[in-house]
Amino acid sequence: MSKIGDQKKKIIHFFCRPCAEYHLKTHPHYRAMKRRAALRRKAKATAAKETVQQ
């Protein structure tokens, strides 16, 4: 499906695993999910950096 000429629609909902429902991205679990993902990425980058230094 081509998006040429059509505006891309912004996704404003997400599936909340703790609630097992769809919510708007303003739901508090969305922020928590993004925060956990960022922490995992940071920890993974730190671990990779430490293995390279050894």
N, C-alpha and C positions, 0 to 999 in steps of 0.2 A: 504494500500500500504506500503510495507516494505522498509525500507531504508538500510537493511543489504546488504553489498557488494556494494551499490551505494553511491556515494558522495551526500551529501545533497546540494541542490542548494541554494545559497544565494539570498535572495530577495533584489533586488536593486531598485524596483519601489514602489510607494505608491499612493493611491488615494487622491488627493488634493481637499478637499471640496470647498475652496474659488474659485478655478479655474474650478472645476468639470471635471478634467482630471487626467490621470496618469502621474506622473513625476518621474525622478530619485530622489533618496534620497539626492542628492546634492542641490535640489531646496530650496530656502529660506523659503518657507512655512512649510517644514518638520521640520526645526530647530525650528521655532516658535511653531509648534504643540507640539514638544517634551518639549519645555520650559514651555508651559502652563500646560501640563500634570504633569510635575515635581512640579510646583507651587501648583497645586491642591492637589497632594499627600502630600506635605509639610504642607499645610493648614489643611488638614484633620487629619494628625498626630498630629498637634499642638492642634486642637480642641478636639481630643480624649484624649490627655494628660491633658488638662485643665478640662474636665469633670470628669476624674478620681481623680484629686486633690481636687475637691469640694466635 
